[in-house]
Amino acid sequence: MFLVLTLESGSTKDIKSRSQDNTTGLPKLGCTTGTPGADACCLITGLPFTQGTDCTSKHPVMLFKRKLCLFSLFGGILFVMITIQKNNILSMTLMKTHATSRTVPGPAVNRTWATHSATVPSPDRICECPSCIADMEVSAWFAQHYDPQQQPFLTDRDNNMDPLALKWWLALQQSTDERTIYEVIQKMFQVITPPAMDVQPKQAQCRKCAVVGNSGNLLGSQYGSLIDSHNSVIRMNKATTAGFEADVGNRTTHHFMYPESAVDIAPGVHLVLLPFKLRDLQTYMRVKDRVQADKDKVIVVNPAFFKYTHDRWTEHHGRYPSTGMLAIIFALHICDEVSVFGYGADQHGNWHHYWEENKYGGAFRKTGVHHADFETEVIQKLDTVGKIKLHRR
């Protein structure tokens, strides 16, 4: 691209006429009327020059304007060339991307939650589930009750138990010997294997648990397959599955019971002991030889966890929490999602176990040891705020 500038000079007559003041008709300052040899005004700069001098090429002001013009022209050409080049590069990139997307099929999009092995956990997530129990932002009520620092079961490193919790727990049996508890724990872990700590990052897990109560409202529910679909299935006390598989399922991973009433459990199932008193631990060590259970899968609920449940969740209603209540709070601390089955009365208002017809099944509600009505309110509140899924008929 070339730009041609043509500059034509006017005649001497034009110079003379333009060098005069239009108002007064007098010559402009520094200019003559065109007398030969005298100064006249340059048409371009308006400044005087000697006749015969090329004002368009010699005068300093005109030289500066010419240079400025050339510099602007060069800058414009350079800008146009850069813009064209960038557009060409962008067009080629888009064409290449489009061609690649048409010839190389992408991976199929998985609309379901990924398995642990295929997922890189995000540091911003608490767990891999769509909703996580430990998320404290969902409910202010839940945040006031839930303490993520609580350790639900004993380990061989529990040598500094909360003194207040220990004192309360020992008072259940009217004992004050705090030294004995640590001796019993040490001896106990010489008999059973301390529970393994979960070292996998919680962000890479979605631990789904079913807590199955023993209410007669399970009869005819057809919850069996749904219960068995969970990663962990928690049962309690004398729960049985034989003959009731369609309603209660047949899988068990954790079985809660008192040491003094411990019964045989299937291999591979965690025996979860509820020591309401120190003698319960001593009792287990005496009956361990006649109870069939995998010693590598025995879990003992932490006495401090009893006090935590009594303080935060049942709020001192009753003497201490029921097995069913402890099982749910325990699940809140080892699981990411919790579904609850078989709690409360049946559809006719009767309290009984699903495997028996017992007209006195609800007698525990009047003993004062547990406050069943308040515990029911807490369970329903947990369902309302989305921390458990309570299945009812």
MOSULCOR-V58827 format. One record per backbone hydrogen bond with DSSP energy under -0.5 kcal/mol. CO is the residue of the C=O (numbers start at 1). NH is the residue of the N-H. Records with the same first field share a line. If there is no record, write none. Layout:
CO = NH, NH
//
This chain:
3 = 5
4 = 6
6 = 8
11 = 15
12 = 16
13 = 17
14 = 18
15 = 19
17 = 20
19 = 28
21 = 25
26 = 21
28 = 31
35 = 38
38 = 51
39 = 32
40 = 49
42 = 46
47 = 42
49 = 40
50 = 53
53 = 55
54 = 57, 58
55 = 59
59 = 63
60 = 64
61 = 65
62 = 66
63 = 67
64 = 68
65 = 69
66 = 70
67 = 71
68 = 72
69 = 73
70 = 74
71 = 75
72 = 76
73 = 77
74 = 78
75 = 79
76 = 80
77 = 81
78 = 82
79 = 83
80 = 84
81 = 85
82 = 86
83 = 87
84 = 88
85 = 89
86 = 90
87 = 91
88 = 92
89 = 93
90 = 94
91 = 95
92 = 96
93 = 97
94 = 98
95 = 99
96 = 100
97 = 101
98 = 102
99 = 103
100 = 104
103 = 105
109 = 111
115 = 118
116 = 119
119 = 121
122 = 125
132 = 135
134 = 136
135 = 138
139 = 143
140 = 144
141 = 145
142 = 145, 146
146 = 148
147 = 150
150 = 152
152 = 302
155 = 158
157 = 159
162 = 166
163 = 167
164 = 168
165 = 169
166 = 170
167 = 171
168 = 172
169 = 172
170 = 173, 175
171 = 174
176 = 178
177 = 181
178 = 182
179 = 183
180 = 184
181 = 185
182 = 186
183 = 187
184 = 188
185 = 189
187 = 190, 191
188 = 191, 192
197 = 199
201 = 204
202 = 128, 205
205 = 128, 129
206 = 208
207 = 209, 336, 337
208 = 231, 232
209 = 339
210 = 212, 234
211 = 213, 341
214 = 354
215 = 218
216 = 219
218 = 221
223 = 227
224 = 228
225 = 229
226 = 229
227 = 230
232 = 210
233 = 235, 253, 254
234 = 212
235 = 256
236 = 239
241 = 244
244 = 247, 248
245 = 249
246 = 224
247 = 223
253 = 270
254 = 235
255 = 272
256 = 237
257 = 274
258 = 261
259 = 262
266 = 269
269 = 271
270 = 255, 272
271 = 273, 299
272 = 257
273 = 275, 301
274 = 276
277 = 280, 281
278 = 281, 282
279 = 283
280 = 284
281 = 285
282 = 286
283 = 286, 287
284 = 288
287 = 290, 291
290 = 292
291 = 293
292 = 265
293 = 295
294 = 297
295 = 193, 298
297 = 271
299 = 273, 301
300 = 154
302 = 305, 306
303 = 307
304 = 308
305 = 309
306 = 310
307 = 311
308 = 312, 313
309 = 313, 314
310 = 316
314 = 317
316 = 318
317 = 371
322 = 326
323 = 327
324 = 328
325 = 329
326 = 330
327 = 331
328 = 332
329 = 333
330 = 333, 334
331 = 334, 335
336 = 133
337 = 209
338 = 389
339 = 211
340 = 391
341 = 213
342 = 215
346 = 349
350 = 346, 352
352 = 216
353 = 356
356 = 358
358 = 361
360 = 363
362 = 365
363 = 366
364 = 367
368 = 319
369 = 319, 320
370 = 372
371 = 375
372 = 376
373 = 377
374 = 378
375 = 379
376 = 380
377 = 381
378 = 382
379 = 383
380 = 384
381 = 385
382 = 387, 388
383 = 386
388 = 390
389 = 340, 391
390 = 392
//
